Amino acid sequence: MLFSWRGDPGALSSLLWLLLLAVQEPASGQVRYSVPEEAKHGTFVGRIAQDLGLELAELVPRLFRLASKGHGDLLEVNLQNGILFVNSRIDREELCGRSAECSIHLEVIVDRPLQVFHVEVEVKDINDNPPVFPESKKRIIIAESRPPETRFPLDGASDADIGINSALTYRINPNEYFALDTQNNREQTSSLSLVLKKSLDREQIQEHSLLLTANDGGKPELTGTVQLLITILDVNDNAPEFDQFIYKVTVLEDAFNGTLVIKLNATDLDDGTNGDIIYSFRRPVSPAVLYAFMINPNSGEIRTKGKLDFEEKKLYEISVEATDKSNIPMAGHCTILVEILDINDNTPEITITSLALPVREDAQPSTVIALISVSDRDSGANGQVTCSLTPQVPFKLVSTFKNYYSLVLDSALDRESVANYALVVTARDGGSPSLSATASVSVEVADVNDNAPAFAQPEYTVFVKENNPPGCHIFTVSARDADAQENALVSYSLVERRVGERALSSYVSVHAESGKVYALQPLDHEELELLQFQVSARDAGVPPLGSNVTLQVFVLDENDNAPALLPLPLPLPLPGARGGGGALSEPVSRAVGAGHVVAKVRAVDADSGYNAWLSYELQPAAGGARSPFRVALYTGEISTTRALDEADAPRQRLLVLVKDHGEPALTATATVLLSLVESGQAPRPSSRVLAGGAGAGAGAGAALVDVNVYLIVAICAVSSLLVLTLLLSTALRCSAPPSEGACGPGKPTLVCSSAVGSWSYSQQRRQRVCSGEGPPKADLMAFSPSLPPCVSSKGETGEREDNSEQLKEVSSYQSLEREREAETQAEGEAGSMHREPDVGLDPGSPGSRPGSKAGAKPLRHPGIPSLLV
């Protein structure tokens, strides 16, 4: 910093004051320098980087720059050494006029992080302007009758410098008639007068020529001169006089044109025309005075003429001259100081710079968004400005310096809640009434990937009919991401897993962009009832976020499997039994009565529901002959319709049609061969051994009895072991937790029969096993409805609603089953003790299919219910 000391005590106290100010500067956050005006280009001002605490190496990376309103390129900073220097000519008088203080306010702005420093450079005045008089020659007319000590006002010189450089002293060349008198007032204006020392004598000297010299206080001092030409008149010896030499008045800056400022009154002791006074502005008249005021020459009234503006000029100095109308006019002079009073007529001005937009939604609080400066051209309370911001926004204004604010982040942002903030900065002054100005700042919030894609629900249930075409669309998943642009771009993929021995991707696929799920191959209800898998949704943000949704695809059954006839236990070779192509000849005693069960046809259907509900019909005999046998509609039991007689053919060939209830229905045909024998040849009802012909020897009968005994023991043992195994398996399945995902194919099929028909279901998951209350001949029957049980509680509710029709079908079938049991109960009780062994089926009959899924074999004993596994 530059200081000057003249060696006097006042300068020493000023130096101490400046040192105290320098000690306090770091605390205030402002650096002050001084530089003389008219300094040459490159003149050193100060080490600004060092004084601001900035490293030289970071000036360029942090974009060190200067900003100065209206002062352009007067000062510059060398970014290599951090020195502030003079860049162009500085003229203090052009910069600040007559102001006592002249400073250049600089804003130093650096980024990363954004900081602003305030630097004030005081421009020191040098004595570069000489005193200047308004005119080079001044003519003065003085009557010879003027007494000594008469004063004649003179126009003083003006010096554009300030302080000691503008302190003027005057002198005139020595003479015996005139002297100079200078008077200073409180308003720092000087009154220069030419004083008459002794009476004038026009007859001796008609004109006096004096040289008035003005010297300033600068070093070196500069001078200015004016030639005074004094003419002596010999008549009117009394000049007009004002009440005061200086008048002080105040006027509001918003005064209307024609407002009275002051009414002057001058008096002249002369009579007649020598006493008539004319008022006028004393020349030379300032253009500012001529623009703002006018004077009435007769009344002496001064009124406003133009617009007054406190911000442009605060004080007017008006010199008025009162001249009489004598042939030798005399004049009186006075000065009017017109002070302009400020009113609140200027609204504050708002300047917004250094916008850091857009703002990331993860920006930390206290992040600087913008720099705001406010100003008001008024003074006092009218120029005191306060700044405020739109309420209830996550931003705030922080005052950094007088009339300087920083717009900073006050709390966390969330672009998904508010993507753009329209902020209004309001600047209000302290006038009455106060004036305000507003500026709008639009703050856009930049998106950050902070939201994962979300599905509408955690899982979906989908129903697909089996035998679908490959590549068919079965469902569309959709996830929404609350983020924007690439952060909201969602792609879909399968969560790969194994389904049995195959990969999930061999069953289904999902389109990465649309979320459409496709079945890649035909689905088979008998192999795969439920396919459960997850679809992942992932956005394109960095890092990417994702979520999963579960899809439960239920494969609905279609009637694509015809009834399959079950093979019977291997029959014993009977003497005299005849049959071909797999048909078994069963001996039937002619002595049996009506309703006697002689055989039973068993069949299963790999489908489920109504598609697996089987019914049996006896085909009409060839030639239209009426058969003495009938078949139960739902059980497949063949019984007599009447007592057999000799007229009935000894060999009966029965064709039984097995049909399901699907749409369209599928059928199979069973061939039953019955041999009618006399009562003595018929086997006992309790025996499982089929009797031979009537001509068998005693040795063969004994051997047959032994075989029957071993067969009964073996059947009982196997049946007991089977029942125990079934009970243990049922208990384990009921206690085991439900398995996740789709059940793999290849599980065994449980086939049960009862008095009202046969029912089959592919056991691919845990099943319920129920033992119904019925007649003694009823077999154990286990079946599942078409609705899969392994669904979640939420999906189960929707699934039950979607499959209400199938539930009604199952309920209808159960009611029909109970009615059929009641109808056949009497027949079953009559024939329970005379049940014949099951009849062999022709594997080559119509409706039988190779490779049938049903592979169970019945275990049969007269006293044990039938159970097929």
JOUR-V138758 format. One record per backbone hydrogen bond with DSSP energy under -1.0 kcal/mol. CO is the residue of the C=O (numbers start at 1). NH is the residue of the N-H. Records with the same first field share a line. If there is no record, write none. Layout:
CO = NH / NH
This chain:
8 = 12
9 = 13
10 = 14
11 = 15
12 = 16
13 = 17
14 = 18
15 = 19
16 = 20
17 = 21
18 = 22
19 = 23
20 = 24
21 = 25
24 = 28
25 = 29 / 30
31 = 120
33 = 122
35 = 124
40 = 43
43 = 86
46 = 48 / 84
47 = 51
48 = 52
49 = 54
50 = 53
56 = 59
58 = 62
59 = 64
60 = 63
62 = 111
65 = 109
67 = 107
71 = 74
74 = 87 / 88
76 = 85
78 = 82
82 = 49
83 = 78
84 = 45 / 46
85 = 76
86 = 42
90 = 38
91 = 95
92 = 96
93 = 97
96 = 99
102 = 123
104 = 121
106 = 119
107 = 67
108 = 117
109 = 65
110 = 115
115 = 110
117 = 108
118 = 31
119 = 106
120 = 33
121 = 104
122 = 35
124 = 37
126 = 128
132 = 158
136 = 227
138 = 229
140 = 231
142 = 233
143 = 146
147 = 150
150 = 196
152 = 194
158 = 132
162 = 165
163 = 166
164 = 217
169 = 215
171 = 213
177 = 197
179 = 195
181 = 193
183 = 191
185 = 188
189 = 185
191 = 183
192 = 154
193 = 181
194 = 152
195 = 179
196 = 149
201 = 204 / 205
206 = 232
208 = 230
210 = 228
212 = 226
213 = 171
214 = 224
215 = 169
222 = 216
224 = 214
226 = 212
227 = 138
228 = 210
229 = 140
230 = 208
231 = 142
233 = 144
241 = 267
245 = 335
247 = 337
249 = 339
251 = 341
252 = 255
256 = 259
259 = 304
262 = 302
267 = 241
271 = 274
272 = 275
273 = 325
276 = 325
278 = 323
280 = 321
286 = 290
287 = 291
288 = 292
289 = 293
292 = 305
294 = 303
296 = 300
297 = 279
300 = 264
301 = 296
302 = 261 / 262
303 = 294
304 = 258
309 = 312 / 313
314 = 340
316 = 338
318 = 336
319 = 282
320 = 334
321 = 280
322 = 332
323 = 278
330 = 324
332 = 322
334 = 320
335 = 247
336 = 318
337 = 249
338 = 316
339 = 251
341 = 253
343 = 345
349 = 375
351 = 373
353 = 371
359 = 446
360 = 363
364 = 367
367 = 409
369 = 356
370 = 407
371 = 353
372 = 405
373 = 351
375 = 349
379 = 382
380 = 383
381 = 430
386 = 428
388 = 426
394 = 410 / 411
396 = 408
398 = 406
401 = 404
403 = 374
404 = 400 / 401
405 = 372
406 = 398
407 = 369 / 370
408 = 396
409 = 366
414 = 417 / 418
419 = 445
421 = 443
423 = 441
425 = 439
426 = 388
427 = 437
428 = 386
435 = 429
437 = 427
439 = 425
441 = 423
443 = 421
444 = 359
446 = 361
448 = 450
454 = 480
458 = 550
460 = 552
462 = 554
464 = 556
469 = 472
472 = 519
475 = 517
480 = 454
484 = 487
485 = 488
486 = 540
491 = 538
493 = 536
494 = 496
497 = 504
499 = 502
502 = 499
503 = 506
504 = 507 / 508
507 = 520
509 = 518
511 = 515
512 = 492
515 = 477
516 = 511
517 = 474 / 475
518 = 509
519 = 471
523 = 467
524 = 528
529 = 555
531 = 553
533 = 551
534 = 495
535 = 549
536 = 493
537 = 547
538 = 491
545 = 539
547 = 537
549 = 535
550 = 460
551 = 533
552 = 462
553 = 531
554 = 464
556 = 466
558 = 560
564 = 604
574 = 577
580 = 583
584 = 673
586 = 675
588 = 677
589 = 592
592 = 644
593 = 596
596 = 640
599 = 638
602 = 566
604 = 564
608 = 611
609 = 612
610 = 661
615 = 659
617 = 657
621 = 624
628 = 641
630 = 639
632 = 636
633 = 616
636 = 601
637 = 632
638 = 598 / 599
639 = 630
640 = 595
645 = 648
650 = 676
652 = 674
654 = 672
655 = 619
656 = 670
657 = 617
658 = 668
659 = 615
666 = 660
668 = 658
670 = 656
672 = 654
673 = 586
674 = 652
675 = 588
677 = 590
678 = 681
684 = 687
693 = 696
697 = 701
698 = 702
699 = 703
700 = 704
701 = 705
702 = 706
703 = 707
704 = 708
705 = 709
706 = 710
707 = 711
708 = 712
709 = 713
710 = 714
711 = 715
712 = 716
713 = 717
714 = 718
715 = 719
716 = 720
717 = 721
718 = 722
719 = 723
720 = 724
721 = 725
722 = 726
723 = 727
724 = 728
725 = 729
726 = 730
727 = 731
728 = 732
729 = 733
730 = 734
731 = 735
732 = 736
752 = 759
754 = 757
757 = 754
758 = 614
759 = 752
762 = 764
775 = 778
789 = 791
792 = 796
793 = 797
794 = 798
795 = 799
796 = 800
797 = 801
798 = 802
799 = 803
801 = 804
803 = 807
804 = 808
805 = 809
806 = 810
807 = 811
808 = 812
809 = 813
810 = 814
811 = 815
812 = 816
813 = 817
814 = 818
815 = 819
816 = 820
817 = 821
818 = 822
819 = 823
820 = 824
824 = 828
825 = 829
826 = 830
827 = 831
842 = 845
845 = 848
846 = 669
861 = 864
